């Protein structure tokens, strides 16, 4: 099993944007030094908490500050983009990364972003658009046939090449046939993860769901793989989780309940999820009231909090219950206080992961 990172990122509204970018970059540099295998960076236009609108720009700078960590968009929300433009941006980024890049794609989920780009999330058209746009990008990379490409949500023309002047659509990714593609799922029996199985994409399970839902995620991947005559590979499966490790059980619990992890859930997620009618996703029992989803509930049921041995045991239990997965993605939060978070991230890679070396 490998250890990676997934960051939205998360910063309270009113934070100094320049400082948050510097701090988030410093996290990636530190994770690279510690030996984390990968980091995925989110994209949001109208969320003050999740304040990076351009993960590809962020990744471009991070590439020059790091040596080994593989960086990915987490995710490129396809309804936010014209596929002709994003085909160029992602291909260029792949070249700049010399292949140290993965392309996460998704259909988005923020009402404000949908409003900006003219989507009605109730119709599901953002999901249809995402599949269609992804297919267009892959076609442009494989065989950019000249002509009109028209859709309800885009219209562009690939011009006929003019060889005399070197004029033509010409940009293809560094990795062949394209960067590894990842897709994230959250709901039980996720359609997005069915797509991952169908096409051999990297499946990623979002951080807020209980283990019982994770099992349905893999069922979706296998369903898609069977329909396409593929064999799903558990080593590709990423599971994201809030993780905090400390030297004693009491210290770990206290710092999780009194620190930024609890702040981010109380002030953001536990307000956003009911607004988005998604609160049920975080519950182990669908009949429990929303008021039962407290920080204490999260520590006991969703988060991975404890000493290295305790967190190792919790990860091992998830691995056994779902039947195995390949990469644990620790979720990003502000590292405040920095010494305690740096200690946590170090213990996770230096003590927890060696305890799990036998897992495959």
Residue, then its C-alpha position, 0 to 999 in steps of 0.5 A: x500500500x502507498x500513501x498519498x494526499x488529497x487537498x481541496x484545499x481548505x481555508x476559512x473565508x477571509x484568509x489571505x489568498x496569497x498566503x494560502x497558496x504559499x502554505x499549500x505549496x509548502x505542504x506539497x514540498x514537505x510531502x515530497x521530502x517525506x516520501x509521499x507518492x502523490x498529491x491531488x489538488x482540487x478545483x473550485x470557482x465559487x467556494x471560498x473555503x476551497x479556494x483554488x480555481x486553477x489546480x493546473x497552474x498550482x501544479x505547474x509551480x509545484x513541479x518546479x519545487x519538488x522531485x518525486x511526488x506525482x501531482x494530479x488535478x483533483x479534479x478538473x471539473x469538465x463542466x467548467x471548461x471548453x474541451x478544446x482549451x482543456x485538451x491543450x492545457x492538460x497536454x502542456x502540463x503533462x509535458x512540463x511534468x515529464x509524466x509526473x502527472x495524473x489527470x483527475x476529471x469529474x462533473x463538479x458539484x458546487x451549485x455556484x459553479x453550475x450557475x456560472x456555466x449554465x448547468x441545472x444539476x437536477x437534470x444530470x446534464x453535467x454528468x452527460x457533458x463530462x463524459x462527452x467532453x472527456x471523449x472529445x479531449x481523448x479524440x483530439x489527442x488521438x486523431x484531431x480530425x478537422x471540422x466542426x465539433x458542436x454540442x449543447x455546451x460547446x462549439x469549436x472548429x479544428x481547422x484543416x492543416x496548412x503544412x506550408x506554414x506549419x499550421x495545425x492542431x498539434x499538441x498531444x500529451x507526454x504520456x501515451x496515449x494520455x496521462x493516467x485518468x482518475x475519477x472520484x465517487x462519493x455516492x453508494x453504487x457510484x455511476x462515476x466509479x462504474x465509468x472508472x471500471x469500464x475504461x480502466x481509470x483510477x477510481x477514487x473514493x471521497x473522504x466523507x463516506x463510511x466503510x459500508x459505502x466504500x464496499x459499494x464503490x468497489x462493486x461499481x468499479x467491478x460492474x463497469x469492468x465486467x461490462x467492458x471485459x476488463x479486470x479491475x485492479x484493486x491496486x489502482x483504488x484510492x481511498x481518501x480519509x481524514x488522518x491525524x496521528x500523535x504519540x498518545x491516544x489522548x493527545x491524538x483525540x484532543x488535537x483532532x477534536x480541538x483543531x483545524x480538522x474539527x473546525x473545517x467540518x463544523x464550519x464548512x462540511x456539516x453546513x454544506x452537506x445539509x444545504x446540498x442534501x448530501x448529509x445522508x452520505x456521512x452517516x453509518x445509520x441512515x436513520x440517525x438525525x443530522x444532529x448525531x453527526x458530531x466531531x466525536x462521531x466523526x472521530x469514532x466512525x469516519x476519521x483515522x485518529x490515534x497513535x501509529x499503532x491505532x491508525x495502522x489497525x484502523x487502516x488494516x480494518x478498512x482494507x480487510x472489510x473492503x477487500x483491499x485497495x492500493x493507496x490511502x489519500x490523507x486529506x489536506x487541512x491547514x497545518x496549524x499548529x504546524x509542529x503537530x501536523x508535521x509530526x502527524x504527517x511524518x508518523x503516518x509515512x514513517x511508522x504507520x505505512x511500514x506497519x502495513x507493508x504486508x498488505x497488497 
